[in-house]
Amino acid sequence: MGSLKHVIVDPNTKEVADVVLEQSGIMGRDVVVPIGAVNKAGRESVELALDKEQARALPDFILTKYETPPPDLVSAYPWATGALIAQGMAPVGAAAGLESIAFAPIVDTTEQIPPGDVDLSPGTEVWATDGKIGSIRDVIVDEETRRIRGFVVEKGFLLHTDTEVSLDQVAQIAKDRVTLKDSKADLHPVS
């Protein structure tokens, strides 16, 4: 089906709610897959319990999309009609009564993550009690319970070392970071 791109987690229960797959092919797209539709997931591939039609019907995972301004926006500026308002742009500057003229896209940020859940994707920062230690490279999930068992944290800029962190070492999972109960000295690289 594709490769695993994000893991969506309930930070309270530590259960995986959804995964985001990057579909392969020319018209590949990122899709949200409920965890119940996943048979098996590994670093290289994900096996789904869906047929091709069901897989095609999965929703796209889009964090930011551009919206065309509502029709009443143009009527609020009757002098700014026609070619002055480009599709997907809102008047700013002189068009909005200020000094310079410009147009800005209307951005609607859509989080396709259920409220309260967190996206644990590669690059999510991991902090010990005494500072940042690195970022998540992999999420380790128990296949039977579908609960997170831990993370592989990548440390270093040029010379990377991996540290496996168990869920018991995690104090908090938040939107922008995972915070550990341990100090940097308490963590040991994977051999």
C-alpha positions in Angstrom: 0.0 0.0 0.0 2.8 2.4 0.9 5.2 3.5 3.6 4.4 4.6 7.2 4.8 8.4 7.5 3.1 9.4 10.8 1.7 7.6 13.9 -1.3 9.3 15.6 -1.4 8.6 19.3 -3.7 9.2 22.2 -1.2 10.6 24.7 -3.3 9.6 27.7 -3.8 5.9 26.8 -0.6 5.6 24.7 -2.7 3.8 22.1 -2.2 4.3 18.4 -5.4 5.8 16.9 -4.5 6.2 13.3 -1.5 5.9 11.0 -0.7 8.1 8.0 0.6 6.3 4.9 2.4 7.7 2.0 1.0 5.8 -1.0 3.5 4.9 -3.7 3.1 5.6 -7.4 2.9 8.6 -9.6 -0.3 9.9 -8.1 0.7 8.9 -4.5 -0.9 10.7 -1.6 -0.8 10.7 2.1 -3.9 9.0 3.6 -5.3 8.6 7.1 -5.8 4.9 8.1 -7.7 3.9 11.2 -5.5 1.5 13.3 -8.3 -1.1 13.0 -7.6 -1.4 9.3 -3.9 -2.2 9.8 -3.0 -5.9 9.7 0.7 -5.4 10.0 3.1 -2.4 10.0 6.8 -2.3 9.6 9.4 0.3 8.7 9.3 -0.6 5.0 5.7 -1.6 4.4 2.2 -1.6 5.8 -0.4 -4.4 5.2 -4.0 -3.3 5.4 -7.2 -5.2 5.9 -8.8 -3.2 3.1 -9.6 -3.9 -0.6 -8.5 -1.5 -3.3 -11.8 0.4 -3.3 -11.7 0.9 0.5 -8.1 2.0 0.3 -9.0 4.5 -2.5 -11.7 6.0 -0.3 -9.4 6.7 2.6 -9.2 10.5 3.5 -6.2 12.5 2.4 -3.9 13.7 5.2 -3.5 17.4 4.5 -2.3 19.7 7.3 -2.6 22.9 5.3 -5.0 23.7 2.4 -5.8 26.9 0.6 -9.3 28.0 0.4 -11.0 30.4 -2.0 -12.4 33.5 -0.3 -16.2 33.4 0.2 -18.2 35.3 -2.4 -19.4 37.9 0.2 -15.7 39.0 0.7 -15.7 40.5 -2.8 -19.0 42.3 -2.2 -17.5 43.8 1.0 -15.0 45.6 -1.3 -17.2 46.5 -4.4 -14.4 48.5 -6.0 -12.1 45.4 -5.8 -14.0 43.2 -8.2 -13.0 41.3 -11.3 -9.3 40.6 -11.9 -8.2 42.4 -8.7 -9.3 39.4 -6.6 -7.5 36.3 -7.7 -9.0 32.9 -6.8 -7.6 31.8 -3.4 -6.5 35.3 -2.5 -7.9 37.9 -0.1 -7.4 41.7 -0.5 -4.8 43.2 1.8 -2.9 46.5 1.6 -4.7 49.1 -0.6 -7.4 46.6 -1.5 -8.2 46.5 2.2 -7.8 50.2 2.7 -4.1 50.3 3.6 -1.1 51.9 1.9 0.2 49.1 -0.4 -1.6 46.7 -2.6 -1.0 42.9 -2.4 -3.0 39.8 -2.3 -2.6 37.0 0.3 -3.9 33.4 0.1 -6.5 32.4 2.6 -5.0 29.5 4.5 -7.2 27.1 6.3 -5.1 24.8 8.5 -6.9 21.5 8.8 -5.6 19.1 11.4 -6.9 15.6 10.6 -5.8 14.4 14.0 -8.6 13.8 16.5 -8.7 16.4 19.2 -6.4 15.4 22.1 -4.4 13.0 19.9 -0.8 13.7 18.9 1.2 13.1 15.7 4.4 11.3 16.5 6.3 11.5 13.3 10.0 11.3 12.5 11.6 14.5 13.7 9.4 15.0 16.8 11.7 16.3 19.5 12.6 14.2 22.6 13.7 15.9 25.8 15.3 14.5 28.9 15.0 16.3 32.3 18.3 18.2 31.5 17.7 19.1 27.9 17.0 18.0 24.3 18.4 14.6 23.4 17.3 14.2 19.8 14.3 13.4 17.7 12.1 10.4 17.0 13.3 8.1 14.2 10.9 5.2 14.8 7.9 4.5 17.0 7.9 0.9 18.5 4.3 -0.5 18.7 3.1 -3.7 20.2 1.3 -5.5 17.3 -1.1 -7.3 19.6 -2.2 -4.4 21.9 -1.5 -1.6 19.4 0.0 0.4 22.2 3.3 2.2 22.0 6.1 0.3 23.6 8.7 3.0 23.0 10.7 5.1 20.5 14.0 5.0 18.8 15.6 8.4 19.3 18.2 9.6 16.9 20.9 11.8 18.5 23.7 13.8 16.9 24.1 15.9 13.8 26.7 14.2 11.7 27.5 11.1 13.7 24.1 9.7 14.6 23.6 7.3 17.5 20.2 5.7 18.3 18.8 5.3 21.7 15.8 3.1 22.4 13.4 4.7 25.0 10.7 2.6 26.6 7.3 3.9 27.4 8.1 3.6 31.1 10.7 6.3 30.7 8.2 8.8 29.2 6.8 11.5 31.4 4.6 13.3 28.8 3.7 13.1 25.1 2.7 16.5 23.8 2.0 18.0 20.4 5.6 19.2 19.7 7.7 16.9 21.9 8.1 13.8 24.1 9.4 14.5 27.6 11.3 11.8 29.5 11.5 11.1 33.2 15.3 10.5 32.9 18.3 12.6 32.5 20.7 12.3 29.5 23.1 10.3 31.6 20.5 7.7 32.2 20.0 6.9 28.5 22.2 4.4 26.7 22.7 4.0 22.9 21.4 0.9 21.2 24.3 -1.4 20.4 
